[in-house]
Amino acid sequence: MTVQFLSARMPAGVMVILVVYCLRDLPVTEPRALAPLAALAVTIGLHLWRRNALLSILGGTAVHVALSSTVFAH
């Protein structure tokens, strides 16, 4: 019973911890914060739409790289 509960809940819990860890020092008042936030929104949107972890991760990564290297390049 406990193992079944943990196997259902742990993947989402691990992802929440990783998101909080990665975004904890994000300066939300600066425009460059829009790249990771947009990537996060795309990742969540793709996952809710297709329920495919690989597609979600690749889509979010592509958006982040594209925005960081073009729109928000220093």
TIBAVEX-429183 format. One record per residue: x, y, z of N, C-alpha, C, O in turn; residue number from 1. Coordinates in Angstrom, 1 decimal, m for minus. Layout:
+--------+--------+--------+--------+---------+--------+--------+--------+--------+--------+--------+--------+-----+
|  neast | nnorth |    nup | caeast | canorth |   caup |  ceast | cnorth |    cup |  oeast | onorth |    oup |  nr |
+--------+--------+--------+--------+---------+--------+--------+--------+--------+--------+--------+--------+-----+
|      X |      Y |      Z |      X |       Y |      Z |      X |      Y |      Z |      X |      Y |      Z | NUM |
...
+--------+--------+--------+--------+---------+--------+--------+--------+--------+--------+--------+--------+-----+
***
This chain:
+--------+--------+--------+--------+---------+--------+--------+--------+--------+--------+--------+--------+-----+
|  neast | nnorth |    nup | caeast | canorth |   caup |  ceast | cnorth |    cup |  oeast | onorth |    oup |  nr |
+--------+--------+--------+--------+---------+--------+--------+--------+--------+--------+--------+--------+-----+
|    0.8 |   m1.2 |    0.0 |    0.0 |     0.0 |    0.0 |    0.9 |    1.3 |    0.0 |    0.6 |    2.2 |   m0.8 |   1 |
|    1.8 |    1.3 |    0.9 |    2.7 |     2.5 |    1.0 |    3.5 |    2.6 |   m0.3 |    3.7 |    3.8 |   m0.8 |   2 |
|    4.0 |    1.6 |   m0.9 |    4.8 |     1.6 |   m2.1 |    4.0 |    2.1 |   m3.2 |    4.5 |    2.9 |   m4.0 |   3 |
|    2.8 |    1.7 |   m3.4 |    1.9 |     2.1 |   m4.4 |    1.6 |    3.6 |   m4.3 |    1.6 |    4.3 |   m5.3 |   4 |
|    1.4 |    4.1 |   m3.1 |    1.2 |     5.5 |   m2.9 |    2.4 |    6.3 |   m3.3 |    2.2 |    7.3 |   m4.0 |   5 |
|    3.5 |    5.9 |   m2.8 |    4.8 |     6.6 |   m3.2 |    5.1 |    6.6 |   m4.6 |    5.6 |    7.6 |   m5.2 |   6 |
|    4.9 |    5.5 |   m5.3 |    5.1 |     5.4 |   m6.7 |    4.2 |    6.3 |   m7.5 |    4.6 |    6.7 |   m8.6 |   7 |
|    3.1 |    6.6 |   m7.0 |    2.1 |     7.5 |   m7.7 |    2.4 |    8.9 |   m7.4 |    2.2 |    9.8 |   m8.3 |   8 |
|    3.0 |    9.3 |   m6.3 |    3.1 |    10.6 |   m5.8 |    4.6 |   11.2 |   m6.0 |    4.7 |   12.4 |   m6.1 |   9 |
|    5.6 |   10.3 |   m5.9 |    6.9 |    10.8 |   m5.9 |    7.4 |   11.5 |   m7.2 |    8.1 |   12.5 |   m7.1 |  10 |
|    7.0 |   11.1 |   m8.4 |    7.5 |    11.8 |   m9.6 |    7.0 |   13.3 |   m9.6 |    7.8 |   14.1 |   m9.9 |  11 |
|    5.8 |   13.5 |   m9.2 |    5.4 |    14.9 |   m9.2 |    6.1 |   15.7 |   m8.0 |    6.4 |   16.8 |   m8.2 |  12 |
|    6.3 |   15.0 |   m6.9 |    7.0 |    15.7 |   m5.8 |    8.4 |   16.0 |   m6.1 |    8.9 |   17.1 |   m5.8 |  13 |
|    9.1 |   15.1 |   m6.8 |   10.5 |    15.4 |   m7.2 |   10.5 |   16.6 |   m8.2 |   11.4 |   17.4 |   m8.1 |  14 |
|    9.6 |   16.6 |   m9.1 |    9.5 |    17.7 |  m10.1 |    9.3 |   19.1 |   m9.4 |    9.9 |   20.1 |   m9.8 |  15 |
|    8.4 |   19.1 |   m8.5 |    8.1 |    20.3 |   m7.7 |    9.3 |   20.8 |   m7.0 |    9.7 |   22.0 |   m7.0 |  16 |
|   10.0 |   19.9 |   m6.4 |   11.3 |    20.2 |   m5.7 |   12.3 |   20.8 |   m6.6 |   13.0 |   21.8 |   m6.3 |  17 |
|   12.5 |   20.2 |   m7.8 |   13.4 |    20.7 |   m8.8 |   13.1 |   22.0 |   m9.3 |   13.9 |   22.9 |   m9.5 |  18 |
|   11.8 |   22.3 |   m9.6 |   11.3 |    23.6 |  m10.0 |   11.6 |   24.7 |   m9.0 |   12.1 |   25.7 |   m9.3 |  19 |
|   11.3 |   24.4 |   m7.8 |   11.5 |    25.4 |   m6.7 |   13.0 |   25.6 |   m6.6 |   13.4 |   26.8 |   m6.4 |  20 |
|   13.8 |   24.6 |   m6.6 |   15.3 |    24.7 |   m6.5 |   15.8 |   25.6 |   m7.6 |   16.7 |   26.4 |   m7.4 |  21 |
|   15.4 |   25.3 |   m8.8 |   15.9 |    26.0 |  m10.0 |   15.5 |   27.5 |  m10.1 |   16.2 |   28.3 |  m10.6 |  22 |
|   14.3 |   27.8 |   m9.6 |   13.7 |    29.1 |   m9.7 |   13.9 |   30.0 |   m8.4 |   13.4 |   31.1 |   m8.4 |  23 |
|   14.5 |   29.4 |   m7.4 |   14.5 |    30.1 |   m6.1 |   15.2 |   31.5 |   m6.1 |   14.8 |   32.4 |   m5.4 |  24 |
|   16.3 |   31.6 |   m7.0 |   17.0 |    32.9 |   m7.0 |   16.7 |   33.7 |   m8.3 |   17.4 |   34.6 |   m8.7 |  25 |
|   15.6 |   33.4 |   m8.9 |   15.2 |    34.1 |  m10.2 |   14.8 |   35.5 |   m9.9 |   13.9 |   35.7 |   m9.1 |  26 |
|   15.4 |   36.5 |  m10.5 |   15.1 |    37.9 |  m10.2 |   13.8 |   38.2 |  m11.1 |   13.9 |   38.6 |  m12.2 |  27 |
|   12.6 |   38.1 |  m10.5 |   11.4 |    38.2 |  m11.2 |   11.1 |   39.7 |  m11.7 |   10.3 |   39.9 |  m12.5 |  28 |
|   11.9 |   40.6 |  m11.1 |   11.7 |    42.0 |  m11.5 |   12.5 |   42.4 |  m12.8 |   12.3 |   43.5 |  m13.3 |  29 |
|   13.4 |   41.5 |  m13.2 |   14.2 |    41.8 |  m14.4 |   13.6 |   41.1 |  m15.6 |   13.0 |   40.0 |  m15.5 |  30 |
|   13.7 |   41.7 |  m16.8 |   13.1 |    41.1 |  m18.0 |   13.7 |   39.8 |  m18.4 |   13.0 |   39.0 |  m19.0 |  31 |
|   15.0 |   39.5 |  m18.0 |   15.6 |    38.2 |  m18.4 |   14.9 |   37.1 |  m17.6 |   15.1 |   35.9 |  m18.0 |  32 |
|   14.1 |   37.3 |  m16.6 |   13.4 |    36.3 |  m15.9 |   12.2 |   35.7 |  m16.8 |   11.7 |   34.7 |  m16.4 |  33 |
|   11.9 |   36.4 |  m17.9 |   10.8 |    35.9 |  m18.7 |   11.1 |   34.6 |  m19.5 |   10.3 |   33.8 |  m19.7 |  34 |
|   12.4 |   34.4 |  m19.8 |   12.8 |    33.2 |  m20.5 |   12.5 |   31.9 |  m19.7 |   11.8 |   31.0 |  m20.2 |  35 |
|   13.0 |   31.8 |  m18.5 |   12.7 |    30.6 |  m17.7 |   11.2 |   30.5 |  m17.4 |   10.7 |   29.4 |  m17.3 |  36 |
|   10.6 |   31.6 |  m17.1 |    9.1 |    31.5 |  m16.8 |    8.3 |   31.1 |  m18.0 |    7.4 |   30.3 |  m17.9 |  37 |
|    8.7 |   31.6 |  m19.2 |    8.0 |    31.2 |  m20.4 |    8.2 |   29.7 |  m20.7 |    7.3 |   29.0 |  m21.1 |  38 |
|    9.5 |   29.3 |  m20.5 |    9.8 |    27.8 |  m20.7 |    9.0 |   27.0 |  m19.7 |    8.6 |   25.9 |  m20.1 |  39 |
|    8.9 |   27.4 |  m18.5 |    8.1 |    26.7 |  m17.5 |    6.6 |   26.6 |  m17.9 |    6.0 |   25.5 |  m17.8 |  40 |
|    6.1 |   27.7 |  m18.4 |    4.7 |    27.7 |  m18.8 |    4.5 |   26.7 |  m20.0 |    3.5 |   26.0 |  m20.1 |  41 |
|    5.5 |   26.7 |  m21.0 |    5.4 |    25.8 |  m22.1 |    5.5 |   24.4 |  m21.7 |    4.7 |   23.5 |  m22.2 |  42 |
|    6.4 |   24.1 |  m20.7 |    6.5 |    22.8 |  m20.2 |    5.3 |   22.3 |  m19.6 |    4.8 |   21.1 |  m19.8 |  43 |
|    4.7 |   23.1 |  m18.7 |    3.4 |    22.7 |  m18.1 |    2.3 |   22.5 |  m19.1 |    1.5 |   21.6 |  m19.0 |  44 |
|    2.2 |   23.5 |  m20.0 |    1.2 |    23.4 |  m21.0 |    1.3 |   22.2 |  m21.9 |    0.3 |   21.5 |  m22.1 |  45 |
|    2.5 |   21.9 |  m22.3 |    2.7 |    20.7 |  m23.2 |    2.4 |   19.4 |  m22.4 |    1.8 |   18.4 |  m22.9 |  46 |
|    2.7 |   19.4 |  m21.1 |    2.5 |    18.2 |  m20.3 |    1.0 |   18.0 |  m20.1 |    0.5 |   16.9 |  m20.1 |  47 |
|    0.3 |   19.1 |  m19.8 |   m1.2 |    19.0 |  m19.6 |   m1.9 |   18.6 |  m20.9 |   m2.9 |   17.9 |  m20.9 |  48 |
|   m1.3 |   19.0 |  m22.0 |   m2.0 |    18.8 |  m23.3 |   m1.7 |   17.3 |  m23.8 |   m2.7 |   16.6 |  m24.1 |  49 |
|   m0.4 |   16.9 |  m23.8 |   m0.1 |    15.6 |  m24.3 |    0.3 |   14.5 |  m23.3 |    0.3 |   13.4 |  m23.7 |  50 |
|    0.5 |   14.9 |  m22.1 |    0.9 |    13.9 |  m21.1 |    2.1 |   13.1 |  m21.5 |    2.2 |   11.9 |  m21.3 |  51 |
|    3.1 |   13.8 |  m22.1 |    4.3 |    13.1 |  m22.6 |    5.5 |   13.9 |  m22.0 |    5.8 |   15.0 |  m22.3 |  52 |
|    6.2 |   13.2 |  m21.0 |    7.3 |    13.9 |  m20.3 |    8.4 |   14.3 |  m21.3 |    9.0 |   15.4 |  m21.1 |  53 |
|    8.8 |   13.5 |  m22.2 |    9.8 |    13.8 |  m23.1 |    9.5 |   15.0 |  m24.0 |   10.3 |   15.9 |  m24.1 |  54 |
|    8.3 |   15.1 |  m24.5 |    7.9 |    16.2 |  m25.3 |    7.8 |   17.5 |  m24.4 |    8.3 |   18.6 |  m24.9 |  55 |
|    7.4 |   17.4 |  m23.2 |    7.3 |    18.5 |  m22.3 |    8.7 |   19.1 |  m22.0 |    8.9 |   20.3 |  m22.1 |  56 |
|    9.6 |   18.2 |  m21.7 |   11.0 |    18.6 |  m21.4 |   11.7 |   19.2 |  m22.6 |   12.3 |   20.3 |  m22.5 |  57 |
|   11.6 |   18.5 |  m23.7 |   12.2 |    19.1 |  m24.9 |   11.6 |   20.4 |  m25.4 |   12.3 |   21.3 |  m25.8 |  58 |
|   10.3 |   20.5 |  m25.3 |    9.6 |    21.8 |  m25.7 |   10.0 |   22.9 |  m24.8 |   10.3 |   24.0 |  m25.3 |  59 |
|   10.0 |   22.7 |  m23.5 |   10.4 |    23.7 |  m22.5 |   11.9 |   24.1 |  m22.7 |   12.2 |   25.3 |  m22.6 |  60 |
|   12.8 |   23.1 |  m22.9 |   14.2 |    23.4 |  m23.1 |   14.4 |   24.2 |  m24.4 |   15.2 |   25.2 |  m24.4 |  61 |
|   13.7 |   23.9 |  m25.5 |   13.8 |    24.6 |  m26.7 |   13.4 |   26.0 |  m26.6 |   14.0 |   26.9 |  m27.1 |  62 |
|   12.3 |   26.3 |  m25.9 |   11.8 |    27.6 |  m25.7 |   12.8 |   28.4 |  m24.9 |   13.1 |   29.6 |  m25.2 |  63 |
|   13.3 |   27.8 |  m23.8 |   14.3 |    28.5 |  m23.0 |   15.6 |   28.9 |  m23.7 |   16.1 |   30.0 |  m23.7 |  64 |
|   16.1 |   27.9 |  m24.5 |   17.3 |    28.2 |  m25.3 |   17.1 |   29.2 |  m26.3 |   17.9 |   30.1 |  m26.5 |  65 |
|   15.9 |   29.1 |  m27.0 |   15.6 |    30.1 |  m28.1 |   15.5 |   31.5 |  m27.5 |   16.1 |   32.5 |  m28.1 |  66 |
|   14.8 |   31.7 |  m26.4 |   14.6 |    33.0 |  m25.8 |   15.9 |   33.5 |  m25.2 |   16.2 |   34.7 |  m25.4 |  67 |
|   16.6 |   32.7 |  m24.5 |   17.9 |    33.1 |  m23.9 |   18.9 |   33.5 |  m24.9 |   19.7 |   34.4 |  m24.6 |  68 |
|   19.0 |   32.9 |  m26.0 |   20.0 |    33.2 |  m27.0 |   19.6 |   34.2 |  m28.0 |   20.5 |   34.7 |  m28.8 |  69 |
|   18.3 |   34.6 |  m28.1 |   17.9 |    35.6 |  m29.1 |   17.4 |   36.8 |  m28.4 |   18.0 |   37.9 |  m28.4 |  70 |
|   16.2 |   36.7 |  m27.8 |   15.5 |    37.9 |  m27.2 |   16.2 |   38.4 |  m26.0 |   16.3 |   39.7 |  m25.9 |  71 |
|   16.7 |   37.6 |  m25.1 |   17.3 |    38.0 |  m23.9 |   18.8 |   37.9 |  m23.8 |   19.3 |   37.8 |  m22.7 |  72 |
|   19.4 |   37.8 |  m25.0 |   20.9 |    37.7 |  m25.0 |   21.5 |   39.0 |  m24.5 |   21.0 |   40.1 |  m24.8 |  73 |
|   22.6 |   38.8 |  m23.8 |   23.3 |    40.0 |  m23.2 |   24.3 |   40.6 |  m24.2 |   24.9 |   41.6 |  m23.9 |  74 |
+--------+--------+--------+--------+---------+--------+--------+--------+--------+--------+--------+--------+-----+
***
